[in-house]
C-alpha cells in the first residue's frame, strides 16, 4: 500500500519522507550536477503555471520526443498537475509514425530534445492541424526553447495549479503510450494514475533499493517499464543518475557505482560478449581459471547445489567474478531485465557471478509488470518469476496468458473495437503470449501466440524459444526462424562479425580487410556457422531443426525498419525485405 493517490504526489512523498539533495543527477561538462527534491517540485510547479497560462486545459494532450533527461521528468509531473495528458514518443521512430500519433491524439504542444527531432516534427507540422506549439529542451535557432513555457508563469498562480490538482482523480487518464507494434499503425494505450501507481506499489518489495540507493537510468523513459521504475525510484527516495548515452554506459556505471539499473537482454548479451572477449585475451593460468569459472557458472543451480559446488563457486566469485562486479561499479544488487526474453544461460551465469538479473514480464497494457523474479518470492532461471501482488493470471485453453488487475489499461485510445478484442467481458486482458506455470508459481513464457507457425507437415514451430537458444552462440548476433507453411524451418542469420574476425585470426584466416558481404561468402566461415547450427539443432525435435540458413550482412535495426523501438523483430517487414533470400531457401 502506498500513500500517493495521483502520480504527481510521488515527489511530494519523497520530500516528506526522504528529502534528497541528489534526486536526479545529470553529467554536465564532465561534472555530475544534482537537483534536490524541493527544487524539482518547484520547477514542476513553474512549468505547470506556464502551461495553464498558455491555455492548456485538463485533458489536452502534450507530446514529448526526447532521450532521458531531467527536463522530461519535470515536464511529466508538471503536465499531470494541470490535468493534461502526456504522450511520450520514441525519439527513433519515423516521420510517418510521428504524423500518425500526433494526429491520432490531437496533440496541442510537442516538446523535443534536439535539432534532429525538431526537424522531424517541423517536417510534418503542417499535417497536424491541432499542434499549436513546438519547443526544444536544447537551445536551437529553429525552434523556441522550452524556457518560454516557464516564462509564462506570471500569468497564472499556484492556486490555479492546486485547483487543477484537486480535480484529478486516481482513476483518471494520465498518459497515452503508443505501442510500437510489429505490424500496422501504433495503438495508444491509455493508462490511469491507478494503473501505474498499483504497479509502483507492487514492485517496492521485489526491487532491492531504498533511500540510500543510487540507480542509473538509460533505457528510454518513453517506454512504460523505465517510466514506472522512475516513479518507483522517486517513491523510495533513490538518487537517479542519467547515463550520458548508450556509448558511455560502461564509463557511467563505474562512476556512479549503481545499486540497481535496468537493462534489456540485448544489452546484457553485449556486456557478456565483452566479458568473454577479455577472457579470450588471457593466457596461461589466468585463462584457465577464467574458463573454469565460466563453466562452473553455466552449471549453476540456485535451488539445489552440493557443498562441493558451493565451495568451488565461492573460489570463482573471489578470483574471477569479483572483477565482473567491479566492472559494474562494485555495488550492483540487481539488474532488472525486461522487454524481451533473456537467455536462461545468461541468467544462470550472472546469478552465479553474484550479479542477479531479475527478469520480469509485462506489457505496456499492464503498466507494465505482471511477474518478476526477485529475492522475496524466489528466482527460477528460465522463468519470468512469480506474480506481483494484486495481479491475477490464468492460462487459457490454447496456452495464452490472460491478466487481470488494477494494472490493466483503460483501453486503446480512439479504438473501442481493438480494446474489446483484447479485454473480454470479465476484464481479462489477452496478452497474445503463450506460457505455463512451473511449480504452480513461476510463469514461463514460451512464445508469442501470433508468431507460432506450422510447417506444411502440420508441426508447430515456436520461433522465439529457438531463436533464444541459437543466440547463445558467439557466432550469431541475430536470428529469425522462418518457414510457415513450408516443409521445414529455416533461418535468417546475422553473424557476429567482430567475433568472426577474431575467430578467423585464431584459425589462420584473415577477415580484417573484408566487408561483411565478403565474410558471409567465405567457405570456411559458412561451414563453421553451419556446424554451429547443426550442434544447436541437436537440442530440438527433428521437425523443428533448422535445415537451411541465409546469412545476412547487415544487422536488423530500428532505422532499417526490422526492429521495433523495444528491439523486437518486425517479422513481416523482415520477410518482405529479404523475400529473395527466402525464395532461395525454399524454392
C-alpha positions in Angstrom: 0.0 0.0 0.0 1.4 3.5 -0.9 0.2 6.9 0.2 0.2 8.6 -3.2 -3.2 8.6 -5.0 -2.0 10.5 -8.0 1.4 10.2 -9.7 2.3 13.9 -9.1 2.2 13.2 -5.4 5.2 10.8 -5.6 7.8 13.6 -5.5 5.9 15.1 -2.5 6.1 11.7 -0.7 9.9 11.8 -1.3 10.1 15.4 0.1 8.2 14.5 3.2 9.9 11.2 4.0 13.3 11.2 2.2 14.3 14.7 1.1 17.1 14.1 -1.3 19.8 16.6 -2.4 20.5 14.3 -5.3 17.1 13.4 -6.5 18.2 13.5 -10.2 21.8 13.8 -11.2 23.0 14.8 -14.7 26.5 14.9 -16.1 27.2 18.4 -17.5 30.6 19.4 -18.9 32.2 16.4 -17.1 30.6 17.1 -13.7 27.7 15.3 -12.1 25.1 18.1 -11.3 22.2 17.3 -8.9 18.8 18.7 -8.3 17.2 18.4 -4.9 13.6 17.1 -4.3 12.4 20.5 -3.3 13.9 22.3 -6.3 12.5 19.6 -8.6 9.0 20.1 -7.2 9.4 23.9 -7.6 10.3 23.5 -11.2 7.3 21.3 -11.9 5.0 24.0 -10.4 6.6 26.7 -12.5 6.1 24.7 -15.7 2.5 23.8 -14.7 1.7 27.5 -14.2 3.3 28.3 -17.6 1.2 25.6 -19.3 -2.0 26.9 -17.8 -1.1 30.4 -18.8 -0.7 29.1 -22.4 -4.3 27.8 -22.3 -3.6 24.1 -21.6 -6.8 22.6 -20.3 -7.4 19.4 -18.4 -7.5 16.5 -20.9 -5.3 18.3 -23.5 -2.6 16.1 -25.0 1.0 17.2 -24.7 3.6 15.1 -26.6 7.3 14.7 -25.9 10.0 13.1 -28.0 13.3 13.1 -26.2 16.1 11.0 -24.8 16.3 10.6 -21.0 17.0 13.9 -19.2 15.8 15.9 -16.2 13.5 18.1 -18.3 11.5 15.0 -19.3 10.6 14.2 -15.7 9.9 17.9 -14.8 7.5 18.1 -17.8 5.8 14.8 -16.9 4.9 15.8 -13.4 4.0 19.4 -14.5 1.6 18.1 -17.2 0.0 15.8 -14.6 -0.6 18.8 -12.3 -2.5 20.6 -15.0 -4.8 17.6 -15.6 -3.4 17.3 -19.1 -2.3 14.0 -20.7 1.4 13.3 -21.5 2.0 11.4 -24.8 5.6 10.1 -24.8 7.1 9.4 -28.2 10.2 7.3 -29.1 13.0 9.5 -30.4 13.9 7.0 -33.0 10.6 6.4 -34.9 9.8 7.6 -38.4 8.2 10.9 -39.5 5.1 8.9 -40.7 4.7 7.5 -37.2 5.0 10.9 -35.6 2.4 12.2 -38.1 0.0 9.4 -37.2 0.5 9.6 -33.4 0.3 13.4 -33.2 -2.9 13.4 -35.3 -4.4 10.4 -33.5 -4.1 12.0 -30.1 -4.7 15.6 -31.3 -1.6 16.9 -29.7 -1.7 20.6 -28.7 2.0 21.0 -27.8 5.1 18.9 -28.7 8.5 19.1 -27.0 11.7 17.6 -28.5 15.2 17.3 -27.2 17.4 18.2 -30.1 17.8 19.5 -33.7 17.2 16.2 -35.4 13.9 15.7 -33.6 12.9 19.3 -34.2 13.5 18.8 -37.9 11.4 15.7 -38.0 8.4 17.3 -36.2 8.8 20.5 -38.3 8.7 18.5 -41.5 5.2 17.1 -40.6 3.9 20.0 -38.6 1.7 21.3 -41.4 0.0 17.9 -41.5 -1.0 18.2 -37.7 -3.6 20.9 -37.5 -4.1 20.6 -33.7 -0.3 21.3 -33.0 -0.1 24.9 -31.7 3.4 24.9 -30.3 6.8 23.1 -30.8 9.5 23.6 -28.2 13.0 22.2 -27.7 14.9 21.3 -24.5 18.2 22.1 -26.3 18.7 25.7 -27.3 18.2 25.8 -31.1 17.8 28.6 -33.6 14.9 27.0 -35.5 12.6 26.2 -32.6 11.7 28.1 -29.4 13.4 27.0 -26.2 11.1 25.4 -23.6 12.0 28.1 -21.1 9.3 30.1 -22.9 6.7 27.9 -21.0 8.3 28.8 -17.6 8.4 32.5 -18.5 4.6 32.4 -18.9 4.1 31.6 -15.2 3.5 35.2 -14.4 0.1 34.9 -16.0 -1.2 32.3 -13.5 -0.9 31.5 -9.8 0.0 28.4 -7.8 -3.6 28.3 -6.6 -4.8 27.7 -10.1 -2.5 24.7 -10.4 -3.6 23.3 -7.0 -7.2 23.6 -8.0 -6.4 21.5 -11.1 -4.6 19.0 -8.9 -7.6 18.7 -6.6 -9.8 17.8 -9.6 -7.6 14.9 -10.7 -8.8 11.5 -9.6 -6.9 8.3 -9.0 -8.8 6.6 -11.9 -8.3 9.4 -14.4 -6.3 9.0 -17.6 -2.7 10.3 -17.1 -0.8 9.2 -20.2 -1.3 7.7 -23.7 1.6 5.4 -24.6 1.7 4.3 -28.3 2.9 0.8 -28.6 5.5 0.3 -31.4 3.7 -2.7 -32.8 5.3 -5.2 -35.2 2.5 -4.6 -37.8 0.2 -1.7 -38.6 -0.1 1.7 -37.0 0.8 2.2 -33.3 -2.1 1.8 -30.8 -2.4 4.4 -28.0 -2.5 2.6 -24.6 -4.5 4.6 -22.1 -3.1 4.4 -18.5 -4.5 5.9 -15.4 -2.8 7.1 -12.2 -4.2 4.0 -10.6 -2.7 1.7 -13.3 0.8 3.0 -12.8 0.6 3.5 -9.0 -0.6 0.0 -8.5 2.4 -1.3 -10.3 4.7 1.0 -8.3 3.2 -0.3 -5.0 3.6 -4.0 -6.1 7.2 -3.5 -7.2 8.5 -1.9 -4.0 9.2 -5.3 -2.3 10.8 -7.0 -5.4 13.3 -4.2 -6.1 16.3 -4.2 -3.7 16.5 -0.4 -3.4 15.8 2.2 -0.8 16.5 5.9 0.0 20.3 5.2 0.2 20.4 3.7 -3.3 21.9 5.1 -6.5 20.3 4.0 -9.7 21.5 4.5 -13.3 18.9 5.2 -16.0 19.5 4.7 -19.7 16.6 2.7 -21.1 14.1 5.1 -22.8 11.8 6.7 -20.3 9.1 6.9 -23.0 8.9 3.1 -22.5 6.4 2.3 -19.7 8.9 0.0 -18.0 11.6 2.6 -17.3 9.0 5.2 -16.6 7.3 3.1 -13.9 10.7 2.5 -12.4 11.3 6.2 -12.2 8.2 6.7 -10.2 9.2 3.7 -8.0 12.7 5.1 -7.5 11.3 8.6 -6.6 8.8 7.0 -4.1 11.7 5.1 -2.5 13.9 8.2 -2.3 16.7 6.8 -4.6 19.1 9.1 -6.4 18.5 8.7 -10.1 21.6 9.3 -12.4 21.1 9.9 -16.1 23.6 8.0 -18.3 25.1 10.3 -20.9 24.4 8.0 -23.8 24.4 4.3 -24.8 28.1 4.6 -25.7 29.1 5.8 -22.3 27.2 3.3 -20.1 30.3 1.4 -19.1 32.1 4.5 -18.0 29.0 5.9 -16.3 28.4 2.7 -14.4 32.0 2.8 -13.0 31.5 6.5 -12.0 28.0 6.2 -10.4 28.5 2.7 -8.8 24.8 2.0 -9.0 22.9 -0.4 -6.7 20.3 -1.1 -9.3 19.8 -0.5 -13.0 17.5 -1.8 -15.7 18.5 -3.4 -19.0 17.1 -5.2 -22.0 18.5 -8.7 -22.8 20.3 -7.3 -25.9 22.4 -5.0 -23.7 23.2 -7.9 -21.3 24.2 -10.0 -24.2 26.7 -7.3 -25.4 28.1 -6.9 -21.8 28.7 -10.7 -21.7 30.3 -10.7 -25.1 32.8 -8.1 -23.8 33.5 -10.2 -20.8 34.2 -13.2 -23.0 36.4 -11.2 -25.3 38.5 -10.2 -22.3 38.7 -13.8 -21.2 39.9 -14.8 -24.6 42.8 -12.3 -24.3 44.1 -14.1 -21.2 46.8 -16.6 -21.3 48.2 -19.4 -19.1 46.7 -20.0 -15.6 44.6 -16.8 -15.8 42.9 -18.0 -18.9 42.4 -21.5 -17.4 40.8 -20.0 -14.3 38.5 -17.7 -16.3 37.0 -20.5 -18.3 36.9 -22.9 -15.3 34.8 -20.3 -13.5 32.6 -19.7 -16.6 32.0 -23.5 -16.9 31.1 -23.6 -13.2 28.6 -20.7 -13.7 27.0 -22.5 -16.6 26.0 -25.3 -14.3 24.8 -23.1 -11.5 21.5 -24.1 -9.8 20.2 -21.5 -7.4 17.7 -24.0 -5.9 19.9 -27.1 -5.3 23.7 -27.2 -5.1 26.1 -29.6 -3.5 28.5 -28.5 -0.8 31.4 -29.2 -3.1 29.9 -27.0 -5.8 29.3 -24.1 -3.3 33.0 -24.2 -2.3 34.2 -24.0 -5.9 31.7 -21.2 -6.6 33.0 -19.2 -3.6 36.5 -19.5 -5.0 35.3 -18.5 -8.5 33.5 -15.5 -7.1 36.6 -14.3 -5.2 39.1 -14.9 -8.1 37.1 -14.2 -11.2 33.5 -12.9 -10.7 34.6 -10.1 -8.3 36.3 -8.5 -11.3 33.0 -8.6 -13.2 31.3 -6.9 -10.3 34.0 -4.2 -10.2 33.4 -3.5 -13.9 29.7 -2.8 -13.0 30.7 -0.4 -10.2 31.1 -2.9 -7.4 27.7 -2.2 -5.8 25.1 -3.8 -8.1 22.5 -5.7 -6.1 20.3 -6.4 -9.1 19.8 -5.7 -12.8 16.1 -5.5 -13.7 15.6 -7.1 -17.1 12.5 -6.8 -19.3 11.1 -6.0 -22.7 12.2 -9.4 -24.3 13.2 -12.9 -23.4 16.6 -13.3 -21.6 18.7 -16.3 -22.4 18.4 -18.7 -19.4 22.2 -19.4 -19.8 23.0 -15.7 -19.2 20.6 -15.5 -16.2 22.4 -18.6 -14.8 25.9 -17.2 -15.4 25.2 -13.7 -13.9 23.4 -15.2 -10.9 26.4 -17.5 -10.3 28.6 -14.4 -10.5 26.6 -12.8 -7.8 25.1 -10.2 -10.2 21.4 -11.2 -10.0 19.4 -10.4 -13.1 15.8 -10.1 -12.0 13.9 -11.0 -15.2 10.3 -9.9 -15.3 7.3 -9.9 -17.6 4.7 -7.4 -18.7 3.3 -5.2 -21.4 2.5 -1.6 -21.9 -1.1 -2.6 -21.5 -0.3 -3.9 -18.0 1.5 -0.8 -16.7 3.8 -2.9 -17.2 4.9 -5.6 -14.7 2.9 -8.8 -14.3 5.6 -11.1 -12.8 9.2 -10.7 -11.7 11.9 -12.9 -10.3 13.1 -11.5 -7.0 14.6 -12.3 -3.7 11.3 -12.3 -1.8 9.2 -14.8 -3.9 12.3 -16.6 -5.3 14.2 -16.7 -8.5 13.7 -19.5 -11.0 16.0 -19.5 -14.0 14.2 -19.8 -17.3 11.0 -18.2 -15.9 9.8 -14.6 -15.6 9.1 -15.1 -11.9 6.0 -15.1 -9.7 3.0 -12.8 -9.8 3.3 -9.3 -8.2 0.8 -8.5 -5.6 -2.7 -7.7 -6.8 -2.3 -9.2 -10.2 -4.1 -12.4 -11.4 -3.0 -14.6 -14.3 -4.8 -17.6 -15.9 -3.7 -19.7 -18.8 -6.4 -20.1 -21.5 -7.1 -23.4 -23.2 -4.8 -22.5 -26.1 -2.0 -21.6 -23.7 -2.5 -17.8 -23.9 -1.7 -15.8 -20.8 -4.6 -13.7 -19.5 -4.1 -10.9 -17.0 -6.5 -9.2 -14.6 -5.7 -6.5 -12.0 -5.6 -2.8 -11.3 -2.6 -2.5 -13.7 -4.6 -3.4 -16.8 -5.1 -0.4 -19.1 -8.2 1.6 -19.6 -8.2 0.7 -23.3 -6.8 1.8 -26.6 -7.3 5.5 -27.4 -9.9 6.0 -30.2 -10.1 2.2 -30.7 -13.0 0.7 -28.8 -13.2 -2.3 -31.2 -9.4 -3.1 -30.7 -10.0 -2.7 -26.9 -12.8 -5.2 -26.9 -10.7 -7.7 -28.9 -8.1 -7.9 -26.1 -10.1 -7.2 -22.9 -13.0 -9.7 -22.5 -16.3 -9.2 -20.7 -14.9 -10.5 -17.5 -12.0 -8.0 -17.5 -9.3 -10.4 -18.6 -6.6 -8.9 -20.8 -5.5 -11.3 -23.6 -1.7 -10.8 -23.8 -1.0 -12.7 -27.0 1.8 -14.5 -25.2 1.9 -18.3 -24.6 3.0 -19.6 -21.3 2.8 -22.0 -18.4 3.3 -22.1 -14.7 6.2 -24.1 -13.2 5.9 -25.3 -9.6 2.4 -23.7 -9.7 4.0 -20.3 -9.1 6.6 -19.2 -11.6 5.5 -18.1 -15.1 7.4 -19.3 -18.1 6.8 -17.6 -21.5 7.1 -20.0 -24.4 6.3 -17.7 -27.4 4.0 -15.1 -29.0 0.7 -16.6 -30.0 0.9 -14.9 -33.4 4.5 -16.0 -34.0 4.0 -19.7 -33.6 3.6 -21.3 -37.0 3.0 -24.7 -38.6 5.1 -26.4 -41.3 3.4 -28.0 -44.3 3.5 -31.2 -42.3 1.3 -29.7 -39.6 4.1 -29.5 -37.0 4.2 -26.4 -34.7 7.3 -24.3 -34.6 8.0 -22.0 -31.6 10.4 -19.5 -33.1 11.2 -17.2 -30.1 12.3 -20.1 -27.9 14.5 -21.5 -30.7 16.0 -18.0 -31.5 17.0 -17.5 -27.9 18.8 -20.8 -27.9 20.7 -20.1 -31.2 21.7 -16.6 -29.9 23.8 -18.3 -27.1 26.3 -19.0 -29.9 29.1 -16.4 -30.1 28.9 -16.7 -33.9 25.3 -15.5 -34.0 24.3 -11.8 -33.4 20.7 -12.1 -34.6 18.5 -14.8 -36.0 14.9 -15.1 -37.2 13.4 -18.6 -37.7 11.1 -18.8 -40.7 9.2 -21.4 -42.7 5.4 -21.0 -42.1 3.6 -23.5 -44.4 7.0 -24.8 -45.8 8.4 -28.4 -45.5 10.9 -27.4 -42.9 12.1 -24.5 -40.7 15.0 -22.3 -41.9 16.5 -19.1 -40.6 17.9 -15.7 -41.5 21.2 -15.3 -39.6 23.2 -12.1 -38.9 26.6 -13.3 -37.8 28.6 -11.6 -35.0 31.1 -10.1 -37.4 33.5 -8.9 -34.7 33.8 -12.4 -33.3 34.0 -13.8 -36.8 37.2 -11.8 -37.4 38.6 -12.8 -34.1 37.8 -16.5 -34.8 39.3 -16.3 -38.3 42.6 -14.8 -37.0 42.9 -17.5 -34.4 42.5 -20.2 -37.1 44.9 -18.7 -39.6 42.3 -16.9 -41.8 42.4 -13.2 -42.2 39.0 -11.4 -42.4 40.2 -8.0 -41.3 40.1 -6.4 -44.7 36.9 -8.0 -45.8 33.4 -6.4 -45.8 30.5 -8.2 -44.1 29.2 -9.1 -47.6 32.6 -10.8 -48.3 32.8 -12.5 -45.0 29.5 -14.3 -45.4 30.8 -15.7 -48.7 33.9 -17.3 -47.2 33.5 -21.0 -47.5 35.4 -21.7 -44.3 33.1 -19.3 -42.3 29.9 -20.6 -43.9 30.9 -24.2 -43.0 31.7 -23.1 -39.4 28.3 -21.4 -39.0 26.5 -24.4 -40.4 28.4 -26.6 -37.9 27.2 -24.3 -35.1 23.6 -24.5 -36.3 23.9 -28.3 -36.5 25.2 -28.6 -33.0 22.4 -26.4 -31.5 19.8 -28.3 -33.6 20.5 -31.4 -31.5 18.5 -29.9 -28.7 15.4 -29.7 -30.8 13.0 -32.3 -32.2 13.6 -33.5 -35.8 10.6 -31.5 -37.1 11.8 -28.2 -35.6 15.5 -28.4 -36.6 16.7 -25.5 -38.8 17.6 -27.2 -42.1 18.9 -24.2 -44.1 20.2 -20.7 -43.3 20.7 -17.5 -45.2 23.5 -15.3 -43.9 22.8 -11.6 -43.9 25.5 -8.9 -44.0 23.6 -6.2 -42.1 22.2 -6.1 -38.5 18.5 -5.8 -38.0 17.9 -2.3 -36.7 15.2 0.3 -35.8 16.4 2.6 -38.5 16.3 -0.2 -41.1 12.7 -0.9 -40.1 13.4 -4.5 -39.0 13.1 -3.8 -35.2 10.6 -2.0 -33.1 11.9 0.7 -30.7 11.9 -2.0 -28.0 14.1 -4.2 -30.2 11.5 -6.8 -31.1 11.7 -8.4 -34.6 9.3 -7.0 -37.2 8.9 -10.4 -38.8 6.6 -9.3 -41.6 8.9 -6.4 -42.6 12.0 -8.7 -42.5 10.2 -11.3 -44.7 9.3 -8.5 -47.2 12.8 -7.1 -47.2 14.5 -10.5 -47.7 11.9 -12.1 -49.9 14.6 -13.1 -52.4 16.7 -14.8 -49.8 13.5 -16.6 -48.5 12.8 -17.9 -52.0 16.3 -19.3 -52.4 15.8 -21.2 -49.1 12.5 -22.8 -50.0 12.0 -22.7 -53.8 
